[in-house]
Every structure is written in C-alpha cells, then in structure tokens.
Amino acid sequence: MTDMGKKWREERELEAFPCISEEEARLALRSCINRVRYNLEIMKEDFPGPASVKGIYHGGKNRGWTTGFYTGQVWIAWENTPDGAQREVLLKAARSQVDSFLQRIERLEDVDHHDMGFLYSPSCVAAYKLTGSEAGRKAALLAADQLIRRFQEKGEFLQAWGKMGEPDNYRFIIDCLLNLPLLYWASRETGEEKYREIAEKHIHTAMAYVIREDGSAWHTVFMNPLTGAFDHGATCQGYKDGSAWARGQAWGIYGTAVAYKYTQQEAYFGYFKKVTSYFLNHLPDDLCPFWDLTFGNGDEADEPRDSSSAVIAACGMLEMSRYLPEEEAGYYALTARRLLKALADHYRTEEPDLPGGAQKAAGHLLHGTYSKKTPFNTCTEEGVDECLLWGDYFFMEALQRVIKPDWEIYW
C-alpha cells in the first residue's frame, strides 16, 4: 500500500464498510435486467429521457446526449441472458436502436456537440464488438468524424458545445474524457492516426488544466481563442465556481483511468490518485455523494445526493485496478465494491411491477441529480432526486465488472 493509499484508508476508514459479493452483484444485475426487459415493453420504439419524473421515465425520440446509455443497458442485459426467446427480444431491440443511431448521425440530428462518445460507444461500438454489426460500425465511425470536427487547434481541445470558435464557448468540460475512447476505437478500426492524435492532444490539455492542486476538478475550462492559453475555470452544473461537482469529479476518476488505458502514460496514475482521493475524502457516512462535494454531513445534509456519481467512480476504480500494481489495484477494487454494496443495499429501486400492474418505466438507482440550480451556476434545474439514465447504465456496468473482471468494456 502506498502512503497516499494508507492515508485514504485511515481518513475514510473504508475497511469498515462491507464489499458487495459476486453473488450479490449477480442478483442485483439480474434485477436490473428484469427492469430493462420490462422498460422495453413499455417504451416500445421510444428512448427514455435523461431523468425520471417523479420516479417514472417518459419516452421520446433519440435526442440529447444520454440515449446511448439506454442501448448500453440493453447490450449488458443481452450479454447476460442465455440463449432463447428473451435473448432474441433483447437483440432485436438493440439492433433497432442501433439503426436509430445510424439514422441520427447520417441526418446530423442533434449531434452538434462533443458527446458523441456517450451516444455511440455504449450503443454502436458495443454492437460492433459484440455482434459484428456493420450498422454499428458505420454509425460509430461517422460519430467519430463528427467529434473531431470540434477540435480547436489553438489550445488543442475538443470544444464542448456552441458555435465553433465563439469566445463565450471556447471551452471544454471534464465529461469529455469519456467521449475519447470513441476516437481510439476509430483509429484502431480504420488505421488512421488522426483520431488518436486528437484524443491524446485533448487528454494532455485536460490533464494540464482541469485538475486543481488539491485534487478537485473544474467542470469547465475556458481557453483563450486568440492564444490557446488557459483563461479560467468555471462551473455550469456544480454548486459554484471552485466547488467540486460530484459527477464531474467522477468523470475525472473514470476519465483518467481510460486515459491510461489508451496511452500507457504513467503520469495518469498520479492524476487518477489525486481525483479519487478527493472524491473518497468527501463522501458522507453512507458512501453516496452529495451532488456537489462541498456538502457534507453537517447543516447541508438535506442537499440531494447523486448516486450516479458513485457508480461512475466505481467503474473508474475498477478500470484502473486492471493496470496498477497488485496491492494498489486491490485497494481500488475493494473500494469500488464497497460503494456498490452501499448503493445496492440502500439506493436501488424495487423490482419491476408484475404483468397487469401499473405500467411505469423506472430506473435502477434512486437519488440521482442531473442538475440543480443555484445562485452561482448557469444550469437549468432538472432531474433532482430522480433516476438517471447514465446512473442506471454505469450501475449495470459496475456490477458486470464485479461478476466478470476481464469483461471487455464498451469504451
């Protein structure tokens, strides 16, 4: 154990918390799969919105940045369903959704932003990896082409959203680290280095500016459009500038892990440890973070939680445990399993309604926070204390990782 690792264990006393067992993970994943099958019957050809409303997902078109997480859930369910009619139903649904993603990127419908990886990795890259889907391959490569169009040479980063080059939008956000695996996949698939080169330039810029000295992370980094230099950090979704938005911190944990996976740069171990340390040292007593890590167990304890941040962080720790020396790897893997145990025991939804009951599409994890408006941020309040589509997906991914540690991820 490293000295830093010992410090975390002493400060959080994480060894006092139980780990989820493989059997518990298997049972929890089976419950999620039942919910996926149930939701497919309700949603038909629709996609759920990013967040439930009073605990219920409502269907709509394949729009926004989150729909890939729905298809990703279907693929995980398919991987864990034995041959038979139920497996065929899941495959048919997943293929139909992949066709929708292909149509979307071909028509350039709501894709003028950086979230191509969130949309196309757990849906179309997964389809190609699992079944050799040519529709999935074509869609994912078109999405990769769309993503690299957002690359800014001055500053070397992928602009998050907004009109390209516009001073008020000359920025990137920490979330984008999970969009980059799409580019590494595209380079391997086509043999073209341009995708990988852009991904690595963005990672280098992000690591230089997005992680603060204390290990907390900026949500948004603005760059100077004339010089490409760092201008300032800010938040859109955190409590305020300078606080640590929980989901952004979790993206940093998973993002630094996949950055190491694709680059093998040992410096990323240090970044990973810093952002993870900050996250773990700002967890409340039940291990499910508040929506911003500035809050704790005191007067702010009535602030909403964000269960999605915990499962994103767990996935990141399980991913990095594949590459670290054995003792450190064990620490992170066990820590992730402790977070999952806490969530599985206290933050899961109930089993799906039986046939003939109320037809309600729900998620797997309660108490997520999409965005909470404060006097200091610019977001629109949405999905506070609700199920979140990405929280549901990453919960399933984390459980799958516990059950099959060598599982090939979709990222």
N, C-alpha and C positions, 0 to 999 in steps of 0.2 A: 504494500500500500504506500502510495506517495504521501509526503507530508500534507499536501493540499487535500488529498482524499481523507486522511485522518481528521483533519480539521472539520470537514463537512460532516463526517460521522459523529463527531463529538458535539457539534453545534446543533444538528438536527436530530441526533440520536435516532437515526433511521433504522438502526438494527432492532429497535423496539417494535417496529411495525412488521406484521406478517407479510409474506410474499404470496402472490397467487400461485397455486399449484398448477401443474399441467392439466390435471383433471378439472379443476375449477375453470381454467381458461377454456377448456374444451366445451364444458357445459354452457359457459357464457357465450361462446361463439355460436353454439347450436341455437341458443335463444335468439341471437342476432339474425341468424339465417332464417329462422322461422318468421321473424319480423320482416325481413327482406321479401320473402315469398308472399307474405300477407300484403305488404305495401304494393307489390307489383300488381296484385289482383285489383287493388283499389285505384292505383294511378293509371292503369292501362298504358296508353302511349305517352302520357304526360311525365314530366320531371317534377320532383318536389322543389319548392322554393328553398332558399338558403337556410331558413329557420322556421320552426313550427310557430304557429299562432295559437296561444293557449293550449299548447301541447299537441296540436294537430298540424301535419303538413298538408298544404294545399298544392294541387298540381297546376302545371302550366307548361309553356314552351321551353325548349332548350335554349335558355338565355342566361346571362350573368356569368359569374366566374366559378360557380360551385357545382354545376350539374355533373361534372366528371366524377365527383365523389359518390354519386348515386350509382353510376355504372360500375365504379370500383367495388362497391359493396356487392353488386350482382356477381362480379367475377370471383370475389373471395367466396361467396356462397356457392358458386358453381364448382370451384376447386374442391370444396369440402362436402359435396353431395355425391353419393355413389351413383353409378350408372342406373338409369331408369327414367321414368316419366318426369319426375321432379327436376332432375338434372337437365333434361331436354327443355323444359319450360324456362329454366334459368338461361340456358344457352340461347334460346330463341329471343328472349327479352334483351340480353346483352348485345346480340348481333343487330337487333332493331335499333338499339340506342347508338351503336357504333355508326350505323347508316345515317342516323340523325346528325352525329358529329361530322361526318363527311360532308353532308349537305350544308351544314352550317359554315364550315371553313371554305367550301367551294363558293358559297354565296357571300362570304365575308359578313356574316350576320353577328353583330355584337362581338367582334374579335379585335377591336382597335385598342388593345391594352396588352399588358405583359403576362396575363395569366393563362397563357397557352399550355403551360405545363400542368397546372391544376386541372385544366379541362381535358387535355389529351393524353397525359401519362396514365392515369388510372383507368381510362376508358379504352383508348385506341392503341397505345403502346402495349397495354396489358392484353388486348385482343390479339395482337400480332404475336406476342411472346407465347401466349397460351394455346392459340389455335392456328397460327399462321395466317390470320385474316389479312387479305390484301386490301380490303376497305380500311381496316385499322391502320395498316402501314401507310397507305396513301394519305389518309387524313392527318396522321401524326407528322408526316414529312411536310405537308402543307402548313401545319400549325407551327412547325419549327421555322419554316421560311417566314411566316408572319411574325414570329417573335424576333428574329434577328433584324427585321426592319425597324425595330425600336432601339437599335444600338446607336448610342451617341459617341462619336469618335473623340470629341473633347470631353474628357473626364472618364471615358471608357466604361460605360454602364448602359444598362437597358432601362430606358425611360418608362416609368410605371404606367402612366396614363396621360391623357390630354394631348393637345396638338403638339407635334414633334418640334422641339426647339423653343417652344414658348417659355419665356423666363419663369413664369409662375408654376410651370410644370416640369422644369428641368431638374428632375429628381428621380431617385429610386427608393424602394422600400425594402425592408428586411425580408418580407414574404417571398421576394423574387428568387431567393436561394433555392426554393423548391420547384421553381419553373425551369431551372437549368439542366436537370437530368434529361429533359426532352432534347436538348441540344447535343448532349454527349451521345445519346442514343442515335440521333440523326447522323452524327459523324461516323459512328461505327457502322451504321446501316448503309450509308452512301459512300464512305471513304473520303468525304470532303471535310477538310480541316476547318473550314470557315465557322462551322457551328461550334466546335470545341474551342477554337481560339476566342470567339466572342464570349463563350461561357467563362473561360478562365480569366479573361480581362475583367468581366463583371465581378467574379469572385474576388479578385485582387483588390478592386476598388472597394467592394463592400467590406472586406476584412480590415481595410485601412481606416474606414470612417464610421462604420455602423456600430461597432462595439466600443463602449466607453471604458474609461480607465478602471472603473470599479466592477466591470463585467456586465453591467446593464447595457441595453441596446436601444438605439434610436429606432423609432418606427420609420421615419422618413429622413432622407439625407438630400439636401438641396446642393446642387453643384453650380458653379459659375458658368453660364453659357458662353462667355467670351474666352475664358482661360481654361475651363475644365477643372478648376481647383475646387476644393471643398468650400462651401459657403456657410451652411449652418444645418444643424439637426432640428427636427421638429416632430410633432405627432399629429396624426389625423384622428386616431382611434383611442389613444391612451388617455389617461386622466388629464395630463398636461405635458407640455414640453419638459423634458428632463425626468419624467417619471418612467417607469418600466411597464409598458403594456404587456400583459401576461402572454397573449398569443404571439406577439412579436418576439418576446424572449424565447418562446417555444420554437418558433420558426428558426431562430438563431441556433438552437440546440440541434435540431434536425438538419438545418442547412449546413452547419459546419461539418456534421457527420458525412453528408453526401458530398460535400466539397472535398473531404479527404478521400472518400471512396473513388472519386474520379480523377484526382490529381496526385494522390500519394504524397502530398506536401506535409511534412511533419509539423510545420508551424501551425497547421489547423488543429492539431491536438491541443495546443495551448489556448486557442480561441474557444474551442469546444469546452474545455475545462472552466474557463472564465464564465461563459454564459450559463453553463449548467450549475456552477457553484452559486451564482447569484439567484438563479431560479429556485434551487433547493433551499437556500437560506432564507427565502421569503415566502415559504409555504405556511399556511395555517396548520392547526393541530390535526385536521383530518386529511391533510395532504392534497386537497383540491384547491388550487389557487383562486384568489380573488381576481376579478377581471383585470385589475392593474396591481402590480406587485408592491406599489406604495402602501397598499392597505394591509392590515394585519389582524391580530386578534383583539384589538382594543376597541376604541369607540367606533371604528369603521367596520365592525364585524357584520353590520347589516348590509354592506355593499354586496352586490351579486357576485357569484362565483363564475368561473369559466372552465368547466370540465373539459372542453375541447383542448385547452392549453396543456392540461396534464397528459392527455393521450398523445398529442403531438410530441411532447417532450419525452414520453416513454418510448415512442418509436425511434426518436433520435438517439437515446441512450442505448437501446438495443442494437441499433445500426452501428454505432461507434464501438460497441463491445466486440464487434467482429474483427476489429483492427488493432486494438490496444493489447499491451502485454497482459498475460493471464490474470494477474491479481487485480489490476485496474479494470479489466474487462468484467471480471466477476462483480466488482463493486457496482458498476453502472447497470449491469444486467439485473442484479438483485434490487437495486433502487427502482428501476423501471417496474419490476414485478410488484414492489410494494405500492407504488402509485396505482397500478392496475387492480390490486386487491382492494384498496380503499374505494376505488370507483365502482368495481363490480359489486361490492357489498352495500354501498350506500347511495350510488348515483345512477343506477340502472332503471329503465322503465320496466313496467310489468310485462308479462308475456302477452302476445297479441290476443285480441278478442277471438273467441271461438266463432266458427261459422254461424251465421244467424244473429250475431251480436251487432253492436253499433259499428258501422264501417268508418273507422278512423285510422288514418295513416300516422304513425308516430315514429320517433327515433329510438335509439338505443341508450342514449345518455341524457340525463336530466341536467338542468342548471348550467347551461352554456350561455355565453354572452357574445352576441355578434358585435354590436357596437352600442355604447352607452354615451349619450350626450352629456357634456359638462360645460361649464362656462369657459373652459380653456381649450377645447378641441373643436374640430370642424366637422365631425361626423354627423350623420343622421341616426337617431336612436332607432334600433331595430333588433329584434331577437334577444331581448333581455330576459334571462331566466327561462330559456327555451331549449329544445333540442336543436342541434346544429348539424347540417348535412356532413360537414367535414369532421366534426367530432364523432359522429356515428361511424364514418369510414375509418378514421385513424384508431378508434377503439377496436374495430374488427381487425385492422392490420396488426395492431399490437398483440392482440390475442393470438392471431395466426403466427406471429413471430415466436411467441412463447411455446406454442404447440410444435412448430417446425422451425427451429433456429436457423436452418440452412435454406429457408424459403427464399425464392427469387422475388425480390420486391419489384413493384411496377415502376419505380422511379429510376 
